[in-house]
Amino acid sequence: MRGSVKKGKASWHYSVDLGKDPATGKRRQEFKRGFRTKREAVDALDERLAEIRTGVVAVDQRLTLATYLAQWLEAKEQAGIRPTTLRSYRQHVDSYIVPHIGTVRLRDLRATHVEHMLRQIATPPTKPAKDAQIGKGQRRNPKALSPATQRRVHATLRSALTSAKRKHLVSFNAAADMELPRASRPKVKPWEAADLGTFLDHAQSDRLGSLFEAIAMTGLRRGEAVGMRWDDIDFGRSRLVVNQQIVETDGTGVECPFCGGEHRQYRFGPVKTASGEARVVDLDSGTLGVLMAQRLTQERERAEWGSAYNDHGLVFAREDGSPIPPGDVTERFHQLSDEAGLRRIRLHDLRHGQASLMLAAGVPIAVVSKRLGHSSISITSDTYSHLL
């Protein structure tokens, strides 16, 4: 392996002899031009030779970070990662990473580029002058991200570059060993028991009232609740096995495993964490009563629709048996809570409310963690430590 530096008409360049291609037998050479001084060319050559010694040989010199990340996301999708994780990766890449440093060539990416991106997404948006015009190709500063979101964006880039290093596309991970902003887990503020009772009383006559009560009494995630099937419930043993969830998609059609059609708003998939999959949730007599009443309601709807009923075996479904989009559930929840005159909380806070009630009743935190399907007991402790 040899390299040399030469001066051209306008700039310096280096060349590296990579030896014969094992597949074709042809000699391979690599060139890079555009250096202002000989010193710059020599330093770049030394860096490239060091990369080659670590295995970074056959690299497309024009490969940008944006192009690589698109390939990385495609590989992740083909590997079958959880839809929610893939959607999060895409958002981080498309909204934050690519707009700031996507044009940087992969092999030229350095920690300074990553630091620049992190500074940009952490900077509060600037308010343009009253008469200022946003020209073509320009964009306003994005909304400043919280420290927790900054860390998640960084984690996505670090994971992608770890894959690049493993494939010998780069010799080091430019996103490793970064100083990141400290992020504290926000304190959850669910309704008090009396407020929850007020909401459930108000929602009792609503078609989704039983769904909200089931979430409040079991601690299921939104997607798990709308993805729950009758086959998952054992009425004799008073328990539920959480096997799947429904997640929102980007509009790409995915074949449904139950009806064979394509749902463009959502899809069935595994639950959020591996530890939460196939977990057993004990059901109290009140929740069992709600589910039995729901079954009777659904049977009446099935009779009304007849052969047009689109049965998915779901506990909570639209009148025709098709799945309820998760976003519709959240929207209706806010409408009902506003009607009841209650403090606005997230639908997810019904799940937090179940945890707080269990902790108030003296249930061990390990049991609470298992019921909620957290990936570790430390997450449960961090989330609810202020309630203990």
C-alpha positions in Angstrom: 0.0 0.0 0.0 1.6 3.2 -1.2 0.6 6.8 -1.6 2.0 9.9 -3.1 1.4 13.7 -3.2 1.7 15.9 -6.3 0.9 19.4 -7.3 -1.5 20.0 -10.2 -2.2 23.2 -12.0 -4.5 24.8 -9.3 -4.1 22.6 -6.3 -2.4 19.6 -4.6 -3.7 16.1 -4.7 -2.8 12.7 -3.4 -3.1 9.2 -4.9 -3.2 5.8 -3.1 -2.4 2.4 -4.6 -5.0 0.0 -3.2 -3.5 -3.1 -4.9 -5.4 -5.5 -7.2 -9.2 -6.0 -6.9 -9.7 -9.6 -5.7 -12.7 -9.9 -8.0 -11.4 -8.5 -11.2 -7.7 -8.6 -10.8 -7.4 -4.9 -11.9 -5.2 -2.5 -10.1 -7.2 0.0 -7.9 -6.1 3.6 -7.3 -7.8 6.3 -5.3 -7.4 10.0 -5.9 -8.4 13.1 -4.0 -7.8 16.6 -5.2 -8.5 20.2 -4.1 -5.9 20.7 -1.4 -4.5 24.3 -1.1 -1.1 23.3 0.3 1.2 20.3 0.2 0.9 20.1 4.0 -2.9 19.6 3.7 -2.5 16.9 1.1 0.1 15.1 3.1 -2.1 15.2 6.3 -5.1 13.9 4.3 -3.0 11.1 2.8 -1.7 10.0 6.2 -5.3 10.0 7.5 -6.5 7.9 4.5 -3.6 5.4 4.9 -4.5 5.0 8.5 -8.1 4.3 7.5 -7.0 1.7 5.0 -5.0 -0.1 7.7 -8.2 -0.4 9.8 -10.0 -1.9 6.9 -11.7 1.2 5.4 -10.7 0.5 1.8 -13.5 0.3 -0.8 -15.4 3.5 0.0 -17.4 5.7 -2.3 -15.7 9.0 -1.8 -18.9 10.9 -2.8 -21.2 9.1 -0.3 -22.8 11.7 1.8 -24.2 11.3 5.3 -27.8 11.8 3.9 -27.4 9.0 1.4 -25.9 6.7 3.9 -28.6 7.3 6.4 -31.3 6.6 3.8 -29.5 3.2 3.1 -29.3 2.6 6.9 -33.0 3.2 7.4 -33.9 0.9 4.5 -31.7 -1.8 6.0 -33.4 -1.3 9.4 -36.8 -1.6 7.9 -35.9 -4.8 6.0 -34.5 -6.2 9.3 -38.0 -5.8 10.8 -37.4 -3.4 13.7 -40.5 -2.2 15.5 -42.5 0.3 13.5 -42.5 2.9 16.3 -38.7 2.7 16.5 -38.3 3.1 12.7 -40.7 6.0 12.7 -38.7 7.7 15.4 -35.4 7.1 13.5 -36.9 8.6 10.3 -38.1 11.7 12.2 -34.7 12.3 13.7 -33.0 11.8 10.3 -35.4 13.8 8.2 -36.1 16.7 10.6 -32.8 17.3 12.4 -29.7 15.4 11.1 -30.0 15.7 7.4 -31.1 19.4 7.3 -28.0 20.4 9.3 -25.2 18.0 8.2 -26.6 15.7 5.6 -24.5 17.1 2.8 -21.2 16.3 4.6 -19.5 13.3 3.0 -19.5 10.3 5.3 -15.8 9.8 5.3 -15.3 13.5 6.1 -17.7 13.6 9.0 -16.1 14.7 12.3 -17.2 15.3 15.8 -17.2 19.1 15.1 -20.0 18.5 12.5 -22.1 16.5 15.1 -21.5 19.2 17.7 -22.7 21.9 15.2 -25.9 19.9 14.6 -26.5 19.5 18.3 -26.0 23.2 18.9 -28.4 24.1 16.1 -31.2 21.9 17.4 -30.7 23.2 20.9 -30.8 26.9 19.9 -34.1 28.7 20.5 -35.8 29.8 17.2 -35.0 33.3 16.2 -37.9 35.7 15.5 -37.4 37.3 12.0 -37.9 41.0 11.5 -41.4 42.1 10.8 -40.7 42.7 7.1 -38.2 40.0 6.7 -38.7 37.7 3.7 -37.7 34.0 3.7 -36.0 33.4 0.4 -35.9 30.2 -1.6 -33.6 27.6 -0.1 -33.7 29.3 3.3 -35.6 28.1 6.3 -36.5 29.5 9.7 -34.6 28.1 12.7 -36.5 25.0 13.9 -38.0 24.8 17.3 -35.4 24.2 20.0 -35.5 20.7 21.2 -35.6 19.6 24.8 -32.4 17.9 26.3 -34.2 14.5 26.2 -35.0 14.9 22.5 -31.5 16.1 21.7 -30.1 12.9 23.3 -32.5 10.7 21.3 -31.5 12.4 18.0 -27.8 11.9 19.0 -28.5 8.3 19.8 -30.0 7.7 16.4 -26.9 9.2 14.6 -24.5 7.3 16.9 -26.3 4.0 16.1 -26.1 4.7 12.4 -22.4 5.5 12.5 -21.7 2.4 14.6 -23.2 0.4 11.7 -21.0 2.3 9.3 -17.9 1.6 11.3 -18.8 -2.1 11.5 -19.1 -2.2 7.7 -15.7 -0.4 7.5 -17.2 2.6 5.8 -15.5 4.8 8.4 -12.6 4.2 10.7 -14.3 5.9 13.8 -17.6 7.0 15.1 -17.9 10.8 14.9 -20.8 10.8 17.3 -19.2 8.8 20.1 -18.0 10.2 23.4 -20.0 13.5 23.1 -20.9 15.8 26.0 -24.7 15.8 26.0 -27.1 18.0 27.9 -28.4 16.5 31.1 -32.0 15.3 30.7 -34.2 14.6 33.6 -37.4 12.5 33.2 -40.4 14.8 33.6 -42.6 14.2 36.6 -45.9 12.6 35.6 -49.0 14.3 36.9 -52.0 12.0 36.4 -55.5 12.8 37.6 -56.4 12.2 41.2 -58.7 9.3 41.8 -61.7 11.7 42.1 -60.9 13.3 38.8 -60.6 9.9 37.1 -64.0 8.9 38.5 -65.5 12.1 37.1 -64.1 11.4 33.7 -65.2 7.8 33.6 -68.7 8.8 34.7 -68.9 11.4 32.0 -67.5 9.0 29.3 -69.7 6.1 30.4 -72.3 6.9 27.7 -69.7 7.4 24.9 -68.9 4.6 22.5 -65.2 4.7 23.6 -66.0 5.0 27.3 -65.2 1.3 28.0 -61.9 1.6 26.2 -60.8 4.5 28.4 -61.9 2.6 31.5 -59.9 -0.4 30.4 -56.8 1.7 29.9 -57.2 3.3 33.3 -57.7 0.0 35.1 -55.0 -2.1 33.3 -52.3 0.5 32.5 -52.2 -0.6 28.8 -50.6 1.6 26.3 -52.9 3.2 23.7 -51.8 1.0 20.9 -52.0 -2.1 23.1 -55.6 -1.3 24.1 -56.9 -0.8 20.5 -54.9 -3.9 19.4 -56.3 -6.1 22.1 -58.2 -9.2 20.8 -60.8 -11.4 22.4 -58.5 -14.3 22.0 -56.1 -12.5 24.4 -58.5 -12.5 27.3 -59.1 -15.4 29.6 -62.3 -14.7 31.4 -62.1 -17.9 33.4 -58.7 -17.0 34.9 -59.4 -13.2 35.0 -56.3 -12.2 33.0 -55.2 -10.6 29.7 -52.1 -11.5 27.7 -50.7 -8.6 25.8 -49.6 -9.9 22.4 -49.6 -6.9 20.0 -50.4 -3.3 19.4 -51.7 -1.0 16.6 -49.3 1.8 15.6 -49.8 4.7 13.2 -47.9 4.5 9.9 -46.8 7.1 7.3 -49.5 6.1 4.8 -47.7 3.1 3.3 -50.1 0.2 2.8 -49.3 -2.9 4.9 -51.2 -6.1 4.6 -53.4 -6.9 7.6 -52.8 -10.3 9.1 -56.5 -10.6 10.0 -58.5 -9.3 7.0 -55.9 -9.5 4.3 -56.5 -5.9 3.2 -54.3 -2.9 3.5 -54.5 -0.3 6.3 -52.8 3.0 5.4 -53.2 4.8 8.7 -52.0 2.0 11.0 -50.6 -1.5 11.2 -50.5 -4.4 13.7 -47.1 -5.0 15.3 -45.3 -6.2 18.4 -45.6 -4.2 21.6 -43.1 -1.4 22.4 -40.6 -3.5 24.5 -39.6 -7.1 24.4 -40.3 -7.4 28.1 -43.8 -6.1 27.5 -44.6 -8.7 24.9 -46.8 -11.6 26.1 -47.0 -10.1 29.5 -49.9 -11.2 31.7 -52.2 -8.5 33.2 -54.6 -9.6 35.9 -58.1 -8.2 35.6 -60.3 -7.2 38.5 -64.0 -7.9 38.6 -64.9 -4.3 37.6 -62.7 -4.5 34.4 -64.1 -7.9 33.6 -67.6 -6.5 33.8 -66.6 -3.6 31.4 -65.2 -6.1 28.9 -68.3 -8.3 29.1 -70.5 -5.4 28.5 -68.3 -4.4 25.6 -68.8 -7.8 24.1 -72.6 -7.5 24.2 -72.4 -4.1 22.5 -70.1 -5.5 19.8 -72.5 -8.5 19.2 -75.3 -6.0 18.6 -73.2 -4.1 16.1 -72.2 -7.3 14.4 -75.8 -8.3 13.9 -76.7 -4.8 12.5 -73.8 -4.9 9.9 -74.4 -8.6 9.0 -72.1 -9.8 6.2 -70.5 -6.4 5.9 -69.0 -6.7 9.3 -65.2 -6.5 8.9 -64.2 -8.8 11.8 -60.7 -8.4 13.2 -61.4 -10.1 16.5 -60.7 -6.8 18.3 -62.2 -6.0 21.7 -62.4 -2.3 20.8 -63.2 -1.6 17.1 -65.3 0.7 14.9 -68.9 -0.1 14.4 -68.1 -2.3 11.4 -65.4 -4.2 13.2 -62.4 -2.5 11.6 -59.5 -1.1 13.8 -59.7 2.3 15.5 -56.8 4.5 14.5 -54.9 5.4 17.7 -55.0 9.1 16.8 -58.8 9.1 16.8 -58.7 7.6 20.4 -56.5 10.5 21.6 -58.7 13.1 20.0 -61.9 11.8 21.5 -60.2 11.5 24.9 -59.4 15.2 24.9 -62.9 16.1 23.8 -64.5 14.2 26.7 -62.1 15.5 29.3 -62.8 19.1 28.2 -66.5 18.4 28.3 -66.1 17.1 31.9 -64.2 20.3 32.9 -61.1 18.5 33.9 -57.4 19.5 33.7 -56.0 18.4 30.4 -53.7 15.4 30.6 -52.3 13.1 28.0 -54.1 9.9 27.2 -50.9 8.1 28.3 -51.4 9.6 31.7 -54.3 7.2 32.3 -51.6 4.6 32.2 -49.6 6.6 34.7 -52.7 6.9 36.9 -53.0 3.1 37.1 -49.3 3.0 38.3 -49.9 5.7 40.9 -52.9 4.0 42.3 -51.0 0.7 42.6 -48.1 2.4 44.3 -50.5 4.2 46.7 -52.0 0.8 47.5 -48.5 -0.5 48.5 -48.0 -2.7 45.5 -44.2 -3.5 45.1 -42.6 -1.4 42.3 -41.3 -4.6 40.7 -44.9 -5.8 40.2 -45.9 -2.4 38.8 -43.0 -2.5 36.4 -44.0 -5.9 35.1 -47.6 -5.0 34.7 -46.8 -1.9 32.7 -44.3 -3.8 30.5 -41.3 -1.5 31.2 -38.0 -2.7 29.8 -36.4 -2.4 33.2 -37.4 -1.6 36.8 -35.1 1.4 36.8 -37.5 3.1 34.2 -40.4 2.5 36.5 -38.4 3.9 39.5 -37.3 7.0 37.6 -40.8 7.7 36.3 -42.6 7.3 39.6 -40.0 8.1 42.2 -41.7 11.3 43.2 -44.9 9.3 43.9 -43.2 6.8 46.2 
